[in-house]
Amino acid sequence: MLEEKNDNLQEADGKLEIEINDSTQEDVIENSNSETAAESLVSNTENEPINSVAQETDHQDALDAITNSNAEESEDETLKERHDIPMQDYDTFPLDALVDELKKLINTDKVMSVKGHIEEIKKSFSLQYNHLIEEKREEFNASNQDPNEEFEYHSPLKLKFDEYYNIFREKRNEHFKHLQTNLKSNLEIRLAIVEELKELINPQENIKDTLKHFNELRERWKNAGSIPKDKYNHVWNNYHFHVENFYDYLHLDREARDLDFKYNLEQKQKIITRVEELVNETDISKAFRELQDLHRIWKEDIGPVSKEHRDTIWNKFSELTKKIHDKREVLFESQRANEHQNLEVKKEIISKLEVLGTEKVNSHSQWLVQIQKVEALRNEFFAAGKVPSDVNEETWAAFKTAVRNFNSFKNSFYKDIKKDQNDNLNKKMALVAKAKELQESTDFTSTTPIMKQIQEEWKQIGHVPKKYSDKIWKDFKDACNHYFDKLKEHKSEENGEEVAAFDNKKTYLDTLRAFQLTGDHKTDLDAIKAHIETWKGFGKVPFARRHIEGKFNKILDALFEKLSLSKKETEMMRFSNRIDSLSDSNDTRKLDNEKIFLMRKIEEVQNEIFQLENNIQFFTNTKNAKKENSIVLEVRKNIAIHKESLEVWKDKLKQLRNLNQE
């Protein structure tokens, strides 16, 4: 930026002899004892003289901004590097992006150069995450039916953020520990240098030795390191007061002093030239950062100029500083205007959220649309950027309230749904218990219809709470699958037996077709019964081949017709064989239907008998009752036939009921 300055004052060749008169001695003594003047100057100057109260007041804001920044960076040299990392509007970052940005920043070795950025990231993350936690807690409170269950929410993003922030905090603490030790030591070194400067003004010493000592002090000062920022202005101004005091003392060697004054003036004029260029710099922040460095060089690296130029050159530098400062203030005003625009955007978003918090909808699908709208508005809110700091908390609180009201409004709708879901849960849990109870049953005939009915009931029951849905479905499915797997295995075993039974019955039909009655009633009846028992002993045939039972029944019917059996005996034997076939097939539905059919037939015959008997009474109460005519005889005959038929139906029903009891 500027060429390196030779701090050594030029000296004359050979031994420099100086004559000191009485007036000079008085000046030296006065200067060496001006401690009060030094303290006064420390409190009123920034290394250059003050021209007027009005001018200082006019430029003080600009100078203070530079001084405060340099004081802070004087304490920690790593802060100078923060200017290379742009400060972003972290309020617009989503949570995952904030975590990624934090991870990137903690990898820098200069921990304090990113301190401000990380604190902004932490603030933005905390605001968003706390809002998320509030929403999750409200959802939990709205859906939780167990008063003993406590709210818990674990976020992998939060764990990562805490991990990275702890790394930064450890680095920062280590840096502070090391820094505090050095600051105290460096402050003591600089204060000692100031004390040595005071002692330089001694007319009894050789000026050449004094100059050598002065240059050594300046070199030690330059290498002394950082000091606390609250001591910066006092120590630096005290130092420069005594440096100027020493230069004034050098009027004993005007040539050497004037050469140094000239060099210092040239260096400061170069700085002014550069600042004039910075006034036209479009990047105001960059211009201010460089101006800050130029102030540091002006103050810390370059010595005084002659008194005749001090006011002029300082005023020029101050005026240019003010111009850049004013442009920076304009930039800040523009940023503040943007913040006010962002505020209006966020107010509009909050208004829309408040409206959504009052729009009543009556279906889950409609609520999903409302939820998507709120999510979009929330993303817009975070992306809108910063608002003025004095209304930031108020704006954030209004946003949270609007979202909370919407969630409460939404939860009131889902509260009823949750109640229905809990009722459904209880119903399904009862079905699960029933399915588990039956899953080991081997009574497949009676259990299978029940298991199928359970499955149908399950389908008719609505949704259950999501956190139970997967588990309860798995329990139910496992119980049903366990039972039907056993049923399938059982049927596989039965299929082999049924095929063998079919083959045996098919062969036995040929034997039965060749069977001849002997003519002896009892012998032939016992033989037919034996054939029936043999046939039944073969077992059940495959469902698709049950036609063989019909062939067997036709042969039996032919044999029964040849026997001199009563009608009732024949009917009962045929019925017994038919019922045995249905029983062997495990077709409970057909057996139940048969039972219903018999009960209806019994009722019909009883009604018919009752009607016929009423008719008989009509005829027997007439004058000709003693002499029954053909009609009465016919009615009596029909009554006898119906009563015989009624006995057959009753015997059939009794036989069927006995079968069910078995």
C-alpha positions in Angstrom: 0.0 0.0 0.0 2.7 2.4 1.0 6.4 2.1 0.8 8.2 1.1 4.0 9.4 4.0 6.1 13.0 4.2 7.4 12.4 5.0 11.1 16.0 5.9 11.7 16.6 9.7 11.7 19.4 10.8 9.5 22.6 11.8 11.3 25.5 14.1 10.4 28.8 12.5 9.5 31.2 12.3 12.4 30.6 13.3 15.9 27.6 15.6 16.3 28.4 18.4 18.7 25.5 20.4 20.2 25.6 23.5 22.2 22.8 23.9 24.7 22.0 27.4 25.9 19.9 28.3 28.9 16.7 28.8 27.0 17.1 25.4 25.4 17.6 23.8 28.8 14.4 25.4 30.0 12.5 24.1 27.0 13.8 20.7 27.6 12.9 20.7 31.3 9.5 22.1 30.5 8.8 19.4 27.9 10.1 16.6 30.1 7.8 17.6 32.9 4.6 18.1 30.9 2.9 15.0 32.3 -0.3 17.0 32.8 -0.2 18.2 29.3 0.2 14.6 28.0 -2.8 13.4 29.9 -4.8 16.3 28.6 -3.8 15.6 25.1 -4.7 11.9 25.5 -8.3 12.8 26.3 -8.7 15.2 23.4 -6.8 14.0 20.3 -6.4 11.2 17.9 -2.7 11.7 17.2 -3.3 15.1 15.5 -4.1 18.6 16.9 -7.7 19.8 17.1 -8.5 22.9 15.1 -11.8 23.9 16.5 -14.7 22.5 18.5 -17.0 22.8 15.5 -14.7 20.9 13.2 -14.2 18.1 15.7 -17.9 17.8 16.3 -18.5 17.7 12.5 -16.0 14.9 11.9 -16.2 13.0 15.3 -18.7 10.3 14.2 -16.5 9.4 11.3 -13.3 9.3 13.4 -15.0 7.4 16.2 -16.1 4.7 13.8 -12.5 4.2 12.6 -11.1 4.4 16.0 -13.5 1.9 17.6 -12.9 -0.6 14.8 -9.1 -0.2 15.1 -9.3 -0.5 18.9 -11.2 -3.8 18.6 -8.8 -5.2 16.1 -5.7 -4.0 18.1 -6.8 -6.4 20.8 -7.1 -9.4 18.4 -5.2 -9.4 15.1 -7.4 -12.2 13.8 -10.3 -9.9 13.6 -8.8 -8.2 10.6 -9.5 -11.3 8.5 -13.2 -11.2 9.1 -13.6 -8.7 6.3 -12.7 -11.5 3.9 -15.8 -13.4 4.9 -19.1 -11.7 3.8 -21.8 -11.5 6.5 -24.9 -13.1 5.0 -28.6 -12.7 5.9 -28.8 -15.9 7.9 -32.4 -15.3 8.8 -33.2 -16.4 5.2 -31.4 -19.7 5.6 -33.3 -22.9 6.4 -32.1 -25.0 9.3 -30.1 -27.5 7.3 -28.3 -24.7 5.4 -27.5 -23.0 8.7 -25.9 -26.2 10.0 -23.8 -26.5 6.8 -22.7 -22.9 7.0 -21.7 -23.4 10.7 -19.7 -26.5 9.8 -17.8 -24.6 7.1 -17.0 -21.6 9.3 -15.6 -23.6 12.3 -12.9 -25.0 10.1 -11.1 -21.7 10.0 -8.0 -21.3 12.2 -8.8 -17.7 13.0 -11.7 -18.4 15.3 -12.4 -14.7 16.1 -12.7 -13.8 12.5 -15.9 -15.8 12.3 -17.3 -15.1 15.8 -19.9 -12.5 14.6 -21.0 -14.8 11.7 -21.4 -17.8 14.0 -23.4 -15.8 16.6 -25.7 -14.6 13.9 -26.1 -18.2 12.7 -26.8 -19.3 16.2 -29.5 -16.7 16.7 -31.2 -17.6 13.4 -31.1 -21.3 14.2 -32.4 -20.9 17.7 -35.4 -18.8 16.5 -36.4 -21.3 13.8 -35.7 -24.4 15.9 -37.7 -23.1 18.9 -40.6 -22.3 16.7 -40.4 -25.8 15.3 -40.4 -27.3 18.8 -43.4 -25.2 19.8 -45.4 -26.6 16.8 -44.4 -30.2 17.6 -45.4 -29.7 21.2 -48.8 -28.4 20.2 -49.3 -31.3 17.8 -48.3 -33.7 20.6 -50.7 -32.1 23.1 -53.5 -32.2 20.6 -53.1 -35.8 19.7 -51.9 -37.4 23.0 -54.5 -39.2 25.0 -52.1 -40.4 27.8 -51.6 -37.7 30.5 -48.5 -39.6 31.8 -46.7 -39.4 28.5 -44.2 -36.6 28.2 -43.4 -34.7 25.1 -40.1 -35.5 23.4 -38.6 -34.4 20.1 -35.2 -35.3 18.8 -33.7 -33.6 15.8 -30.5 -34.9 14.0 -30.0 -31.3 12.8 -30.0 -30.0 16.4 -27.5 -32.6 17.4 -25.2 -31.6 14.6 -25.6 -27.9 15.3 -24.7 -28.4 18.9 -21.7 -30.5 18.0 -20.3 -27.9 15.7 -21.1 -25.0 18.0 -19.3 -26.7 20.9 -16.2 -27.1 18.7 -16.3 -23.3 18.0 -16.8 -22.5 21.7 -13.9 -24.6 22.7 -11.7 -23.0 20.1 -12.9 -19.5 21.2 -12.3 -20.2 24.9 -8.8 -21.5 24.1 -8.1 -18.4 22.0 -9.3 -16.1 24.7 -7.2 -17.8 27.3 -4.1 -17.4 25.2 -5.0 -13.9 24.2 -5.7 -12.6 27.7 -2.2 -13.7 28.9 -0.5 -11.9 25.9 -2.6 -8.8 26.3 -1.6 -8.2 29.8 2.1 -8.8 29.0 2.0 -6.6 25.9 0.3 -3.7 27.8 3.0 -3.8 30.4 5.7 -3.7 27.7 4.1 -0.7 26.0 3.6 1.2 29.2 7.3 0.7 30.0 8.2 2.0 26.5 6.2 5.1 27.2 8.1 5.6 30.4 11.4 5.3 28.6 10.2 7.8 26.0 9.7 10.3 28.9 13.3 9.8 30.0 14.7 10.4 26.5 14.5 14.2 26.8 17.8 14.7 28.7 20.1 17.5 27.6 23.0 15.8 29.4 23.1 12.9 27.0 24.7 12.8 23.6 22.0 13.4 20.9 23.3 10.6 18.7 22.9 8.1 21.5 19.5 9.5 22.3 18.4 9.1 18.6 19.7 5.5 18.7 17.7 4.8 21.8 14.6 6.5 20.3 14.7 4.3 17.2 15.2 1.2 19.4 12.1 2.2 21.4 10.0 2.6 18.2 11.1 -0.8 16.9 10.2 -2.4 20.3 6.8 -0.6 20.2 6.1 -1.9 16.7 6.7 -5.5 17.8 5.1 -5.3 21.2 1.8 -7.0 20.1 -1.9 -6.5 20.9 -3.3 -4.8 24.0 -6.8 -4.6 25.5 -9.1 -2.5 23.4 -10.3 -0.4 26.4 -6.6 0.7 26.8 -5.9 1.3 23.2 -6.7 5.0 22.8 -5.1 6.0 26.0 -1.9 4.1 25.5 -1.5 5.0 21.8 -2.2 8.7 22.4 0.2 8.9 25.3 2.8 7.2 23.2 2.4 9.6 20.3 2.3 12.6 22.7 5.8 11.7 23.9 7.0 10.9 20.4 5.9 14.4 19.2 7.4 15.9 22.4 10.7 14.2 21.4 10.5 15.6 17.9 10.0 19.0 19.2 13.0 18.5 21.4 14.9 17.7 18.2 14.9 21.3 17.2 18.5 21.1 18.6 19.1 19.1 15.3 16.9 20.9 12.9 18.3 19.2 9.8 17.7 15.7 11.1 14.2 16.7 12.4 13.3 18.4 9.1 14.3 15.4 7.0 12.1 13.1 9.1 9.2 15.6 9.0 9.5 15.8 5.3 9.5 12.0 4.9 6.5 11.7 7.2 4.6 14.4 5.3 5.2 12.5 2.0 3.9 9.3 3.5 0.7 11.0 4.8 0.2 12.7 1.5 0.3 9.3 -0.2 -2.4 8.1 2.2 -4.5 11.2 1.4 -4.1 10.5 -2.3 -5.3 6.9 -1.8 -8.2 8.1 0.3 -9.2 10.5 -2.5 -9.4 7.4 -4.7 -11.4 5.5 -2.1 -14.0 8.3 -2.1 -15.0 7.2 -5.6 -14.9 3.4 -4.8 -18.3 1.8 -5.5 -17.9 -0.9 -2.9 -18.4 1.3 0.2 -17.7 -1.5 2.7 -14.4 -2.3 1.0 -13.5 1.4 0.9 -14.2 1.7 4.7 -12.1 -1.3 5.5 -9.2 0.1 3.6 -9.7 3.5 5.2 -9.6 1.8 8.6 -6.2 0.3 7.7 -4.9 3.7 6.4 -5.9 5.3 9.7 -3.9 2.6 11.5 -0.9 3.3 9.4 -1.2 7.0 9.8 -1.4 6.7 13.5 0.8 3.8 14.3 3.5 3.6 11.6 4.1 7.2 10.5 5.6 9.9 12.8 4.6 13.5 13.1 5.0 16.3 10.5 6.1 19.9 11.1 3.7 22.0 13.0 3.0 24.2 10.0 1.5 21.2 8.2 -0.1 19.4 11.0 -3.5 21.1 11.0 -3.8 21.3 7.2 -2.9 17.7 6.4 -5.0 16.3 9.4 -8.0 18.4 8.3 -7.7 17.1 4.8 -7.5 13.5 6.0 -10.5 14.1 8.4 -12.6 15.6 5.6 -12.0 12.7 3.3 -12.7 10.3 6.1 -16.0 12.0 6.7 -16.9 11.7 3.0 -16.4 7.9 3.1 -18.2 7.7 6.4 -21.1 9.7 5.0 -21.3 7.3 2.0 -21.3 4.4 4.4 -24.1 6.0 6.3 -26.1 6.3 3.1 -25.4 2.6 2.5 -26.7 1.8 6.0 -29.8 4.0 5.3 -30.4 2.0 2.2 -30.0 -1.2 4.1 -32.4 0.1 6.8 -34.9 1.0 4.0 -34.6 -2.6 2.8 -35.3 -3.8 6.3 -38.4 -1.7 6.4 -39.5 -3.2 3.1 -38.8 -6.7 4.6 -41.0 -5.6 7.6 -43.9 -4.8 5.3 -43.5 -8.1 3.5 -43.5 -10.0 6.8 -46.5 -8.1 8.1 -48.4 -9.1 4.9 -47.4 -12.7 5.5 -48.6 -12.5 9.1 -51.9 -11.1 7.9 -52.4 -14.0 5.5 -51.6 -16.5 8.3 -54.1 -14.8 10.5 -56.8 -15.2 7.8 -55.9 -18.9 7.4 -56.4 -19.3 11.1 -60.1 -18.4 10.8 -61.0 -20.2 7.5 -63.1 -23.3 8.5 -62.8 -26.4 6.4 -64.4 -29.7 7.0 -62.3 -32.4 5.4 -58.8 -33.8 5.8 -58.0 -33.1 2.1 -59.0 -29.4 2.5 -56.9 -29.2 5.7 -53.9 -30.5 3.7 -54.3 -27.7 1.3 -54.4 -25.2 4.2 -51.3 -26.7 5.8 -49.5 -26.4 2.5 -50.4 -22.7 2.3 -49.1 -22.1 5.8 -45.9 -24.0 5.0 -45.4 -21.8 1.9 -46.0 -18.6 3.9 -43.6 -19.7 6.6 -40.9 -20.3 4.0 -41.6 -16.8 2.6 -41.3 -15.3 6.0 -37.9 -16.8 6.6 -36.8 -15.8 3.1 -37.9 -12.2 3.5 -34.7 -11.1 5.2 -34.0 -8.9 8.2 -36.3 -6.3 9.7 -35.3 -3.3 11.9 -33.8 -4.6 15.1 -36.2 -2.5 17.3 -39.2 -4.4 15.9 -37.6 -7.8 15.3 -38.8 -9.4 18.5 -42.3 -8.0 18.0 -42.5 -9.2 14.4 -41.3 -12.7 15.4 -43.8 -12.9 18.2 -46.7 -11.9 15.9 -45.6 -14.6 13.4 -45.4 -17.3 16.1 -48.8 -16.3 17.4 -50.4 -16.4 13.9 -48.9 -19.9 13.3 -49.9 -21.1 16.7 -53.5 -19.9 16.3 -53.7 -21.7 12.9 -52.4 -24.9 14.5 -54.9 -24.6 17.4 -57.7 -24.1 14.9 -56.5 -27.1 12.9 -56.0 -29.3 15.9 -59.6 -28.6 17.1 -60.7 -30.3 13.8 -58.4 -33.3 14.2 -59.2 -33.7 17.9 -62.6 -35.3 16.9 -60.8 -37.4 14.3 -58.3 -38.6 17.0 -61.2 -39.6 19.2 -62.7 -41.7 16.4 -59.3 -43.2 15.7 -58.8 -44.2 19.3 -62.2 -45.9 19.2 -61.1 -47.7 16.1 -57.9 -48.7 17.8 -59.8 -50.3 20.6 -62.0 -52.2 18.1 -59.0 -53.4 16.2 -57.1 -54.4 19.4 -60.1 -56.6 20.3 -59.9 -58.3 16.9 -56.2 -58.8 17.3 -56.8 -60.5 20.6 -59.5 -62.7 19.1 -57.3 -63.6 16.1 -54.4 -64.5 18.5 -56.7 -66.6 20.6 -57.8 -68.7 17.5 -54.5 -68.8 15.6 -53.5 -72.2 17.2 -57.0 -73.8 16.7 -57.2 -77.1 14.8 -60.9 -77.1 14.6 -60.7 -75.7 11.1 -64.3 -76.4 10.2 -65.7 -74.0 12.9 -62.7 -71.6 13.2 -62.2 -70.8 9.5 -65.6 -68.9 9.1 -64.8 -67.0 12.3 -61.4 -65.9 11.1 -62.8 -64.8 7.8 -65.5 -62.8 9.6 -62.8 -61.1 11.7 -61.0 -60.1 8.6 -64.2 -58.6 7.1 -64.8 -56.7 10.3 -61.2 -55.3 10.2 -61.8 -53.9 6.8 -64.9 -52.1 7.9 -63.1 -50.3 10.8 -61.5 -46.9 10.0 -58.1 -45.5 10.6 -56.2 -45.7 13.9 -53.6 -43.3 15.3 -50.6 -43.3 13.1 -48.1 -44.3 15.8 -50.0 -47.5 16.5 -51.0 -48.3 12.9 -48.0 -50.3 11.8 -47.7 -52.4 14.9 -51.4 -53.3 15.3 -51.6 -54.3 11.6 -48.5 -56.4 11.9 -49.9 -58.2 15.0 -53.2 -58.9 13.2 -51.7 -60.0 10.0 -49.2 -62.3 11.8 -52.1 -64.0 13.7 -54.2 -64.5 10.6 -51.3 -65.7 8.5 -50.3 -68.2 11.2 -53.8 -69.7 11.3 -54.3 -69.9 7.5 -50.8 -71.3 7.0 -51.8 -74.1 9.3 -55.1 -74.5 7.5 -53.3 -74.7 4.2 -50.9 -77.3 5.6 -53.9 -79.3 6.9 -55.6 -79.2 3.5 -52.5 -80.3 1.8 -52.4 -83.4 4.1 -56.2 -84.0 3.5 -55.9 -83.8 -0.3 -53.8 -87.0 -0.4 -56.3 -88.8 1.7 -59.2 -87.5 -0.3 -57.7 -88.7 -3.6 -57.2 -92.1 -2.1 -60.8 -92.1 -0.8 -62.0 -91.3 -4.3 -60.0 -94.1 -5.9 -61.3 -96.6 -3.3 -64.9 -95.5 -3.8 -64.6 -95.6 -7.5 -63.4 -99.2 -7.3 -66.1 -100.1 -4.8 -68.9 -98.8 -7.1 -68.1 -101.7 -9.4 -68.5 -104.2 -6.5 -71.8 -102.6 -5.4 -73.2 -102.7 -8.9 -72.6 -106.5 -9.0 -74.4 -106.9 -5.6 -77.5 -109.1 -5.7 -80.3 -109.3 -3.1 -80.9 -112.7 -1.6 -84.7 -112.2 -1.0 -84.3 -112.4 2.7 -85.4 -109.0 4.0 -83.2 -108.8 7.1 -80.1 -110.3 5.4 -80.5 -107.9 2.4 -81.1 -104.9 4.7 -78.0 -105.7 6.8 -75.9 -106.1 3.7 -77.0 -102.7 2.3 -76.2 -101.1 5.7 -72.8 -102.7 5.6 -72.2 -101.3 2.1 -73.1 -97.8 3.4 -70.7 -98.2 6.4 -67.9 -99.4 4.1 -68.5 -96.4 1.8 -68.5 -94.0 4.7 -65.3 -95.6 5.9 -63.4 -94.6 2.8 -63.6 -90.9 3.9 -64.2 -87.6 2.1 -63.4 -87.2 -1.6 -62.0 -84.0 -3.3 -64.6 -81.3 -3.7 -64.3 -81.4 -7.5 -65.1 -85.2 -7.5 -68.1 -85.3 -5.2 -70.2 -86.4 -8.1 -69.3 -90.0 -7.1 -71.6 -89.6 -4.1 -74.5 -89.1 -6.4 -73.7 -92.4 -8.2 -73.6 -94.3 -5.0 -76.9 -92.8 -3.9 -78.6 -93.9 -7.2 -77.4 -97.5 -6.6 -78.8 -97.4 -3.0 -82.1 -96.0 -4.3 -82.4 -99.0 -6.7 -81.6 -101.4 -3.9 -84.1 -99.8 -1.5 -86.9 -100.1 -4.1 -86.3 -103.8 -4.4 -86.6 -104.3 -0.6 -90.0 -104.7 1.0 -89.3 -101.8 3.4 -91.9 -99.4 4.7 -91.9 -96.0 3.2 -90.7 -94.5 6.4 -87.7 -96.9 6.7 -86.7 -96.2 3.1 -86.9 -92.5 3.6 -85.0 -92.5 6.8 -82.2 -94.6 5.4 -81.9 -92.4 2.4 -81.9 -89.3 4.7 -79.3 -90.8 7.0 -76.9 -91.5 4.0 -77.4 -88.0 2.7 -76.7 -86.4 6.1 -73.6 -88.5 6.5 -72.3 -87.2 3.2 -72.9 -83.6 4.2 -71.3 -84.3 7.6 -68.2 -85.8 6.0 -67.8 -82.8 3.7 -67.7 -80.4 6.7 -70.2 -78.2 4.9 -71.9 -76.7 8.0 -73.8 -74.2 5.9 -75.6 -77.0 4.0 -76.3 -78.8 7.3 -77.8 -75.6 8.8 -79.9 -75.1 5.7 -81.1 -78.6 6.0 -82.2 -78.0 9.6 -84.1 -74.9 8.6 -85.8 -76.8 5.8 -86.9 -79.6 8.1 -88.3 -77.1 10.7 -90.3 -75.4 8.0 -91.7 -78.7 6.6 -92.8 -79.7 10.1 -94.6 -76.4 10.6 -96.3 -76.7 7.2 -97.5 -80.3 7.9 -98.7 -79.3 11.4 -100.7 -76.4 9.9 -102.2 -78.7 7.3 -103.3 -81.3 10.0 -104.7 -78.5 12.1 -106.8 -77.3 9.1 -108.0 -80.8 8.2 -109.1 -81.5 11.8 -111.1 -78.2 11.8 -112.8 -79.4 8.7 -113.7 -82.7 10.3 -115.3 -80.9 13.3 -117.5 -79.0 10.9 -118.9 -82.2 9.4 -119.3 -84.1 12.6 -121.4 -81.3 14.2 -124.1 -81.6 11.5 -127.3 -83.7 11.6 -125.7 -86.4 9.6 -122.7 -86.7 11.9 -123.5 -90.4 12.7 -123.2 -91.3 9.1 -119.8 -90.2 7.7 -119.9 -89.5 4.0 -117.1 -90.1 1.5 -115.7 -86.5 2.1 -115.2 -87.1 5.8 -113.5 -90.4 5.1 -111.2 -88.8 2.6 -110.3 -86.1 5.1 -109.6 -88.6 7.8 -107.4 -90.5 5.3 -105.4 -87.3 4.6 -105.0 -86.6 8.3 -103.5 -90.0 8.8 -101.1 -89.6 5.8 -100.0 -86.1 7.1 -99.4 -87.5 10.6 -97.3 -90.3 9.2 -95.3 -87.7 7.2 -95.0 -85.5 10.3 -93.4 -88.3 12.2 -90.9 -88.8 9.3 -89.9 -85.1 9.3 -89.6 -85.1 13.1 -87.4 -88.1 13.0 -85.2 -86.5 10.4 -84.8 -83.3 12.5 -84.1 -85.4 15.6 -81.4 -87.3 13.7 -79.8 -84.0 12.5 -79.8 -82.5 15.9 -78.2 -85.6 17.4 -75.5 -85.3 14.7 -74.8 -81.6 15.7 -74.5 -82.6 19.4 -71.9 -85.2 18.5 
